[in-house]
Amino acid sequence: MLLHLSTWSEVEVYLKQSQGIILPIGSTEQHGPTGLIGTDAICAEAIARGVGDAVNAMVAPTINVGMALHHTGFPGTISLRPSTMILVIKDYISCLVKAGFTKFLFINGHGGNIATLKAAFAETYAHLADLNIPNADLVQCQIGNWFMCSSVYKLAKELYGHEEGSHATPSEVALTQYIYPEAIKQAALSAEVGSGHKIYGAADFRKRYPDGRMGSNPALATPEHGKQFYDLAVKELSNGYLEFLNTD
């Protein structure tokens, strides 16, 4: 059930049955020569909708822009500052809590969002307590990183080994190929790819990872692999959501 395709009265009926909601969150950032700039949001949205269908959960509109400041040396990247993202997340959750939601699962497609999301949750709990909303003490937020699902990680290692890398990975590129087969990109990839460097500012990142990849070989990706990753992530995150929903 998609929030943006529902009416307020349908949401009101849903809340009588469940107070849980899934929020896909990704990023709009470079993903190497063959990865779509919207990869992280595309993956999070598709998987979140799959989970929503599997467990009859409400799915909120996708938060397409995340914390990707280190990628802004590449054309097309859009990023929020951590402080801005915290305010966005706080406002999203606060509005939904006022409506009656108390369980929030953020299905995340971007590793750079994790630290800021955790900080945003802490800020939100404190903010809600100050507002004296009746159900504020029931609010719980969790992050479900699809790319960190144990079944997804295992398959990626089986298919790609060390060439999975950590950014512009064949696993995430494969998933976008499955979701948008009409947007598959082809480009020559350098045999040498940056790997293992710490992440600092955007200029330093561009210097150390000149084509945007981090130890990855996205040429190994196929839409068939993407379907496998999708199915595994939806199953694992569906189980995780139900467990989250049914625990205090």
C-alpha positions in Angstrom: 0.0 0.0 0.0 1.6 3.2 -1.2 1.1 6.2 1.0 1.1 8.7 -1.9 -1.5 6.6 -3.8 -3.8 6.4 -0.8 -6.4 8.8 0.6 -6.3 10.1 4.1 -9.3 7.9 4.9 -7.5 4.8 3.7 -4.6 5.7 5.9 -6.9 6.1 8.8 -8.3 2.6 8.2 -4.8 1.2 7.9 -3.8 2.7 11.2 -6.5 0.7 13.0 -4.8 -2.5 11.8 -1.1 -1.5 12.0 1.1 1.4 13.1 4.1 0.3 11.0 5.4 2.1 7.9 8.3 1.5 5.6 10.3 4.4 4.3 12.7 3.8 1.4 15.7 6.1 1.4 18.6 6.3 -1.0 20.8 8.8 -2.6 21.4 10.7 -5.9 25.0 10.2 -6.6 27.5 9.0 -9.1 28.0 5.2 -9.5 30.9 4.9 -11.8 30.9 4.9 -15.6 28.0 2.4 -15.9 26.0 2.9 -12.7 22.9 5.1 -12.7 23.0 8.2 -10.5 19.7 7.2 -8.9 21.0 3.7 -8.1 20.6 3.9 -4.3 17.1 5.3 -4.4 16.0 3.0 -7.2 17.1 -0.1 -5.3 15.6 1.1 -2.0 12.3 1.9 -3.5 11.9 -1.3 -5.5 12.8 -3.5 -2.4 10.6 -1.4 -0.1 7.6 -1.8 -2.4 8.3 -5.5 -2.6 8.4 -5.8 1.2 5.2 -3.7 1.5 3.4 -6.1 -0.9 4.7 -9.1 1.0 3.6 -8.0 4.4 0.7 -5.7 3.6 2.6 -2.7 5.0 2.3 1.0 4.2 5.2 2.3 2.1 6.0 6.0 2.2 7.4 8.1 -0.8 11.0 7.5 -1.4 13.6 9.9 0.0 15.8 10.2 -3.1 18.5 12.5 -1.8 20.8 11.5 1.1 24.2 12.3 2.6 26.6 12.0 -0.3 28.9 15.0 0.1 32.0 12.9 -0.8 30.6 12.2 -4.2 29.9 15.9 -5.2 33.1 16.0 -7.2 31.2 14.1 -9.9 28.6 15.8 -12.1 25.0 14.9 -11.3 25.4 14.2 -7.6 23.0 15.9 -5.2 23.6 15.7 -1.5 22.1 16.9 1.8 24.4 18.0 4.6 24.1 15.7 7.6 22.5 18.5 9.6 19.9 19.1 6.8 19.1 15.4 6.5 18.6 15.1 10.3 16.0 17.8 10.1 14.3 16.2 7.1 14.1 12.8 8.8 12.8 14.4 12.0 10.0 16.2 10.2 9.0 13.1 8.2 8.8 11.0 11.4 7.1 13.7 13.5 4.3 14.2 11.0 3.7 10.5 10.7 3.7 10.0 14.5 1.1 12.7 14.9 -1.1 10.6 12.5 -0.6 7.5 14.6 2.4 5.6 13.2 4.9 4.3 15.8 7.1 1.8 14.0 9.4 3.1 11.2 11.6 0.8 9.1 13.9 2.8 6.8 14.9 0.5 3.9 18.2 2.1 3.0 20.2 1.9 -0.3 23.2 4.1 0.6 26.0 3.3 3.2 26.7 7.0 3.6 23.2 7.5 5.1 23.7 5.1 8.0 25.4 7.4 10.5 23.2 10.4 9.8 20.0 8.2 10.1 21.1 7.0 13.5 21.7 10.5 14.7 18.4 11.6 13.2 16.6 8.9 15.2 18.2 10.1 18.4 17.2 13.7 17.7 13.7 12.7 16.8 13.1 10.7 20.0 14.2 13.8 22.0 12.0 16.1 19.9 8.9 13.9 20.2 9.3 13.7 24.0 9.4 17.5 24.2 6.1 17.7 22.2 4.2 15.5 24.7 2.5 13.5 21.9 0.6 10.6 23.5 2.2 7.8 21.6 5.7 9.4 21.5 7.2 6.8 23.9 6.1 4.0 21.6 8.0 5.3 18.6 10.8 3.0 17.3 13.0 3.5 14.2 15.2 0.9 12.5 17.4 0.8 9.4 17.2 -2.1 7.0 20.2 -1.9 4.6 19.3 -4.1 1.7 22.9 -4.5 0.6 23.9 -5.8 4.1 21.3 -8.5 4.2 23.2 -11.7 5.0 21.7 -13.6 2.0 22.5 -10.7 -0.4 26.1 -10.4 0.9 26.6 -14.2 0.5 25.4 -14.2 -3.0 27.5 -11.2 -4.0 30.6 -12.9 -2.7 29.7 -16.1 -4.6 29.1 -14.3 -7.8 31.8 -11.6 -7.8 34.3 -12.4 -5.0 36.7 -9.5 -4.3 35.4 -7.7 -7.4 32.2 -6.8 -5.6 34.0 -3.8 -4.1 32.2 -1.3 -1.9 30.7 1.3 -4.3 29.3 1.1 -7.8 29.2 -2.6 -7.0 28.0 -5.3 -9.5 25.3 -6.3 -7.0 23.6 -2.9 -7.0 24.2 -2.3 -10.7 22.6 -5.7 -11.3 19.6 -4.8 -9.3 19.1 -1.6 -11.3 19.4 -3.6 -14.5 16.6 -5.9 -13.3 14.4 -2.9 -12.4 15.2 -0.8 -15.4 16.5 -3.0 -18.2 15.9 -0.2 -20.7 18.5 1.9 -18.9 21.5 -0.5 -18.9 24.7 1.4 -19.6 27.8 0.2 -21.4 31.2 1.9 -21.0 34.9 1.0 -21.0 36.2 0.3 -17.5 39.8 0.8 -16.5 41.6 -2.4 -15.4 42.8 -0.4 -12.4 40.3 0.7 -9.8 40.8 2.6 -6.6 40.4 0.6 -3.4 41.0 0.8 0.3 41.4 4.5 0.7 39.7 6.4 3.6 36.9 8.8 2.7 37.5 12.5 3.3 36.3 15.4 1.2 34.9 15.4 -2.4 38.1 16.5 -4.1 40.2 13.9 -2.3 37.6 11.2 -3.1 37.7 12.1 -6.8 41.5 12.0 -6.8 41.7 8.5 -5.1 38.7 7.1 -7.0 38.9 8.8 -10.4 36.1 6.9 -12.2 33.9 6.7 -9.1 34.3 3.0 -8.4 35.6 1.6 -5.1 37.2 -1.7 -5.9 34.3 -2.9 -7.9 33.7 -4.4 -11.4 30.2 -3.6 -12.4 30.8 -5.2 -15.8 30.0 -8.5 -14.0 26.4 -7.5 -13.4 23.4 -9.0 -15.2 19.6 -8.4 -14.8 19.3 -12.1 -13.9 21.6 -11.5 -10.9 19.5 -8.5 -10.1 16.4 -10.6 -9.8 18.2 -12.9 -7.4 19.3 -10.0 -5.2 15.8 -8.5 -5.3 14.1 -11.7 -4.1 16.7 -12.3 -1.4 16.4 -8.8 0.0 12.6 -8.7 -0.1 12.4 -12.0 1.8 15.0 -11.1 4.4 13.7 -7.6 5.0 10.1 -8.8 5.1 10.9 -11.2 7.9 12.8 -8.4 9.7 9.9 -6.0 9.4 7.4 -8.5 10.9 9.8 -9.3 13.7 10.2 -5.5 14.4 6.5 -4.9 14.2 5.7 -7.7 16.7 8.2 -6.8 19.4 8.0 -4.2 22.1 
